[in-house]
Amino acid sequence: MAMTRTPFIAVLLTLPMWAQDPLSLKDAVHLALKQNKSIQASGAASKAAESRMTGARSGSLPKINYSESWTRSDNPVFVFSSLLTQRQFGEQNFQINALNRPGFLNNFQSQLTVDQSLFDAGATKHAIRSAELAADISSEEVRRTQMEMIAGTIRAYYDALLAKEQIVATNQAQRSSEADLVRAQNVRSAGMSTDVDVLSIRVQLSAIREQEIRRNADLDIARATLNDVLGLPLDTPHTLTTSLAPLTLPGEALAQYEASALTERPESRQAKLATSLAETQVALAHGSLLPQVGARAVFEADRQRFYAQGGADWLVSIGLRWNLFNGFSDKAHVEETKFALQRSRAEQDRAGSTIRLQVRRMYADLQAAQQRIEVTNASVNEAEESLRITQNRYEAGFGNVTDLLRTETAVLEARTRHLAAIHDQRVAAAMLEFAAGTLTADSEVLNEGTR
């Protein structure tokens, strides 16, 4: 009984190794956004920017510090002043010898200080604004990383699908050539041809099998690339469920995509935010030339022993600091921020032109891919019909093997071009949304097949 159950148990244990989880394009995108380390890194950078914003806001809050120190000396000035602050000064301390040659004295000092800025010429306000702008730039960088991850996942997914479908097309060509081989052998048996036809078809079969080997290798690399994008082990098996079918998209005009890109594209928003940040830095540099006012409160306890023989006092002060001359460094800093602002504005204009150019390139790629789908689809139908007629003519003895081989090759090439056109259309549709700044995990380009 054990002999019969052991193989069955072994089969059950190996089933998980054979199983392949179904993976749609949308599932792949959501998995990449969750698993990929680049997304995690950009998220951490965004959190750091938020922390810097919290730190900038603390500039308007009071600064509280506590310090503890111990000093021992026989310096006359130190002894005299310490006895006063300790509330331990007596008549005997007025004696000349006691003043000139006092004994060693301990002073344990506890001090609590509170500093509050009353007016800093807008330094805190501008620092908060700069931190907020930097956080917004970081958030746009996160969104850009997510969009790049989505686009990369779409490309990798369709690369794997294309490699898979090309193998299917190659297998179809192989089966058709094998049928041609049977026809050639029958025709030769009927005395209507020689061994040349049979040998020629066998040579073509070898070429198709060689192509199949290359396609399988391409599929292995494409699947590994997809797993790398998804943040999974490279050998993770998947069953890709989204079909490689043309996607019907609404016919939006190029101007709409360009307008969307200028407002929604992360790079465009970052350029605008960078200009605002440069303007804030200019204001901050000018503020350093204005006076600053601050208040300070101090509570101090001085003791001869850590826990006794001492006194306490407090102090409150308001001070003004005005930078009247700093060796022209402040003026140079102001000029530097002005030039940085000019640069940011120029880069913003340049970014707008670059983004519009990218939209036009992706739009042209999509239009070309859609037209190629129509052309190659007709080419596939014509090539298949031509092959059918050629096979019938050859079998009837009216055709030659050269025509048969040529039409077989034409069918395989037409199918391959058609698959490549669909692949390019799906990828171009995603890249156009990426260029327009609207690519998300719920975009229409992730839909299954034709709609």
N, C-alpha and C positions, 0 to 999 in steps of 0.2 A: 504493500500500500504506500509506503514511504517512497518507493522508487517512482511511482506514478505522480505523486504530489510534488516532489522536488522540482522537476522541470516547470510545472505550472507556477510554482512560487517564484522561480527564477524569472519567468516571463513577466509576472506582475511587478517584480522589483525593477525591471528594465523599462517598463512602460513610461515613467516620467522622463527618462532620457530621450525617448522617441517623440514625446508629446511636443507640439508646437502651439504656443498661445496665439490666437487670432489677434491681429494688430491692424486696426484701421489707421488712416492718415491722421484723423483727429486724435485718436488714442496716442499715436506716436508723438504728436506735437505736445499734448498735455504731459506725457511722460518726460519728454526732453526738458520742458520748462520746470519740471519737478526735480529731475535727477542730475541734469548737467551741472558741472562744477563752475562753469562760467557764469551761470545765473546766480549761483550761491555767492560767488565772489563779488558780483555787481551789487547784490543785495546787502552784503556786508559793508561795501563802500558807501551805499546810501545811508545805512544806519550810522556810520561814522560821521557823515555830513550832518545828520540830525543831532548828533551829540555835540558837534561844534556849534550848532545853532543854540543849543541849551547853554553852552559855555559863554557865548556872546551875550545872551540875555542876562547873565549874572553880573555884567558890568554895571547895571543899575541897582544892584543889591549891596548892602553893607558887607564889608570884609571884617571878620572877627578872628582875632588871633590870641592865643594864650601862650605865655612863655614863663619858664622857671629857670633861675640861675643862682649860683652860689659864688661868692667872692670873699677872699680873706686877704687882708693887707694891713700894714701899719703906716701907710701913706697918710700924712696928717690931713690932707684935704679929704681923702676918702673916709677916714675915721670920723672927721667933723661932720661931713654931710650925711653919712650913714646913721650916726647917732641922732641927727635931727629927723631924718625920715623914719627912723625906728621909734621915735618919740621917747628916746632914752637919754637925751642930753640933760646934764645936771650942772649945778654950780661948780662941782669939782673939775668939770671939763674945761672951765675957763682958766685954770692954772696954766702958767707959762710952760712948765715941763710937760703937762698933759697935752698942751696944744702942739709943742714942738716935737715931743718924742712920745707919741701915744703907743700903747700896746697893740698887738694884733687884734683885729676885729672881724667877726664873721658877719656876712650879710646875705640872707636868703631872700631873694626878690621874686615875687609873683606879680605878673603883669597881664592884664587883659586890655586889649586895644580894639577899638571899633572905628573903622574908616568908612566914610560915606561920601561919594562924589555928589556935589550939589550942582555943578555946571561943568561939563567937559567939552563944550563947543560942538556937541553933536557926535562925539567920538563913539559913544555907546550905541546911539541910534544907527549910525552908519555901519558899525561893526555887526549889529543885529541884522541890518538889511543885507550886508555882504554875505553873512552866514546863510540867510534865507535864500538868496540867489544861488549860492554855491550848492545848497541842498536841492534846489529846483534843477540845477544843472545835473547833479548826481542822479536825480530821479529820471531825468530824460535819458541819461546814460543807461540806466536800468532798462528803460523801455526800449532803447535802441538795441541793447543786448538781447532782450526778449524777441524783438522783431528779427534780428539776425539769426537767432536760434530757430525761430519758426521757419524762416526762409531756408536755412541750412537743412532742417529736418525734411521739409517738402522736397528739396532737391535730392537728398540722400534716399528718401523713400521712393521717389519716382525713378531714380537711377537703378535701384534694386528691382523695381517693377519692370523697367525696360529690359534689364538683363534677363529677367525671368521670361518675359514675353518673346524676346529674341531667341531664347532656347526653344520655346514652343514653335516659333516660325521655322527654326532650323530642323526640328523634329518633323514638322509637316513636310518640309522639302525632302528630308531623308525618306519618309514613307512614300512620297510621290516618286522619288528616284528608284526606290526598291520596286515599285510597281512598273516603272519603265524598264527595269532590268528583266522583270518577268516577261514583259512584252517583247523585248529584244531577243530573249532566249526562244520565245515562241516563234517569232519571225524567222530567226535563224533555223529553227527546227523545220520550218516550212520551206526552207531553201530560198528565202527571199532576201537574206542578208548574210554577212559573214561574221567572224568573231570580232571584227573591228568594232561593230556597234556595241557588243556586249562589254568589251574591254573599255571602251570610252565611257560607258555609263558607270562601270566599276570605278574608274578613275574619279568621276564626279562624286560618287558616293564616298570615296576616301576623303575628298576635299571637304564634303559636307560634315563628315565625322570629325575632321580636324577642326573645322569651324565650331562644331558643338563643344569640343574640348576647350577651346578658347572662351566660348560663351559661359561655360560652367565656371571657369576660373574668374571671369569678370563678375559673375553672380556672387561668388564667395567673397570677393573684395567689396562688392557693393553692399552685401549684408553686413560685413564687418564694419564698413564705414558708417552705416546706419546705426549699428549698436554703439559705435563710438560717440556719435552725436547724441544718442539717447542716454549716454552715461552708463551703459551696461557692459558686461563682459563681451568681448568681440565675438565669441562663439555662441551667444544666446540665440536659440532658434525662434523664428516667428513665422506665422502664416499671414502674409500680407493680403488683407481682405478688400482694400480699395482697388477698384478696377482701373486699368490704364485706358480710359475713355475720354473723348473730347469733352471739354467743359464749355457750356454756353454761358456767356457773360453779358450783362447789359451793355449796350453800345454807348458808353459815356464818351464825350468828346475829350480830346487831348487837353483843352483848356481847363476842364474840370479837374483832371488829375494834377495839372500844374498848380492850380489854385489850392487844392487840398494839400499838396506837398509843402507849399510855402507856409501853411498854418499848422499842419499836423506832423510833419517830419521832425524827429527828435533833433537832428542836426540844425534845422532852421530855428527851432525853439532855443537850442543851446546858444546859437549865435546871437539871438536877441537878448537872452539872459546875460551872456558875456558882455554885451554892450552896456546893459544896465549895471552890471557889476563894475565895469570900468568907470562909469559915471559916478557911482558911489565912492570909488577909490579917489576920484578927483575931489569930491566934496570932503572926504576924510582928510586928504592932504591939506586942503585949505583950512580945515578946522584946527590943524596942529599949530597954526599961527595965531589962534585966538587964546585969550586967558582961560584958565581952568580954576575952579573953586572947589575946595573940599573941606569936610569937617572931620575932626578926630576927637574921640573920647578915650581916656585912659584911666583905668583903675589899677592902683599899685599898692602892694603890701610888702614891707621890708621888715625882716626879723633877724635877731642874733641867733636864734635857734629856729629850726624848721617849723616848730609848732608854738613858739611863745616868744616873749620879749620883743614885741614889734609894734608897728603902727601902719596905718593905711592912709592913702590920699587919692584924689582923683583930679583929672584935668580935662577940660574941654577947650578945643581951639578950632578956628576957621582960618584957612589959609588960601592965598591966591598965588597961582604960578602962571607967569606970562613969558613965553619964549620970545624975547626981543631980538636976539641974534644968535644963530647957531652955525656960523661959518658957511652960509649959503647952502647948506645941505637941505634945509627945508624947501627953499626955492627950487633947488634941483629936483627934489622929490615931486613937487607940484608939476613941474614941467614934464617929468617922466610919466606921471599919471595922465597928463593931457595927450601925450604922444601915444600912450597905450590905448586911450579912448579912440583916437583917430584910427589906430590899427584895428580895433575891434569893429568899428563901423565899416571899414573897408572889407574886413573878413566876412562881415554879415552880408554885404552886397555880393561878395564873391561866392559865398555859400548858396545864396539864392539862385545865382546863375548856374552853379554846378548841379544843384538839385533839379532844376528845370531840365537841364541837359540829360540827366539820368532818367527822368520821367520820359522824355522823348525817345531815348534809346530803348527803354523797356516797352514803351507803347509800340514802337516800330517792330520790335522782336515779336510781340504778341500778334500784331496784325499779320506779319509774315508767317508765323506758325499756323495761324488759322487758315490762311490761304494755302499753305502747304498741305494741311490736312485734307482739304477739298481736292487738291490736285492728286495727291498720293492715293486717296481713296478711289478715285476714278482709275488711277493707274493700276491698282491692285485688281479691280474688277476686270479691266481689259487684259491684264497679264494672265489671270486665271482662265478667262475665256479663250485666249490665244493658246494656252497650254492644253486645254480640253480639245480644241480643234486639232492641234498638232499631234497629240497622242492618238486621236482617232485616225488621222491620216497615216501616221507611222504604222499603226497596227494593221491598217488596210493595205499597206505597201505603197502608199503614195507620197510619203515623206521620208526624210533622211534623219540620221541620228544627230547631225549638227544642229538642225532646227529644233529638235527635241531638247537637246542640252541647253541651247540658247534660251528657249522659253522657260525651262526650269529655273535657270539662273535669274531670268528677268522677274519671275514670280517671287523668288526669295528676296531679291533686291527691293522690289516694290513693297513687299510686306515690311521689310526692315525700315525703309524710308518712311512708311506710314506710321509705324510705331514711334520712330524718332520724332516725327512731326507732332504726334500727340504728346509725347514726353515734353518736347520743347514748349508746346502751348501751355501745358499745365504749369511748368516751371516759370514761363514768362508771365503768366497771369499772377502768380504769387509775387514775382519780382516787381511787377508793376504796382501792386498794392504796397509792397515794401517801399518802393520809390515814392509813392504818394503818402506814406506815413499812416496807412490805415490797416496794415496787416496785423491781425490778432489771432488768438486761438479759436475764434468763432467766425472767421472770415468765410465768405462764400466759396473761395477757391479751395477750401478743404472738403467741399461736398463730394458725395460719391457719384462719380461718373457724370453723365449728361443730365441736365435738368432743363 
